[in-house]
Amino acid sequence: MKRRDVKGRARRDDFSERRWQDRLSVIGLIALAAGLVVRLIANGADSWPSALVGAALMSVWVVFLVRRRRRHDARDAGAEPDDVPAMERRILKGGPPPEDPRRRRSMAALVDSRQRKLRRNRWWAFPLLALVLFGTSALWFVSGSVTAGSLTLALAVAGMGWLTWFNLRFDRRLSRMRSRLQG
């Protein structure tokens, strides 16, 4: 079923909003390019054969992880793995819920699964991460390096603040989509 979006363009109401960025080959090529650039910067341009091999292995690993995550999400949601990126986009952008009851159930199951995963380890992961980040800063101060201690303290504050904000924002978006799906 086609509907009009805010700008007046026709848009489809199902999960077929596949984009070129969602294809595993594109994800693999981006991971390959990023890994190659980082390895060449870190090790120098003379080490390009080993950088290429290492980046290729990392790229294969990234594609494997993305594919596995999509399959698990699709299994939890009762959808196809190719539909998961479009559902995620719709959740993150605050789009309207699908009108088809089967697709609505799939999206509700994906929202429940994501919220469960998001909240499952929050009680121990954030305190442990704060301990590691702020503990590193404290160790630098104890060892007498005020510059390194100050830098790691600033990075710890910024990193923990960003992670907390991002986690709460994503949880809020999931809750909003759940209320739209129920209402």
Summary of the structure (lengths in Angstrom):
residues: 183
radius of gyration: 21.2
end to end distance: 20.4
largest distance: 66.1
contacts: 486
relative contact order: 0.09
helix: 80%
strand: 3%
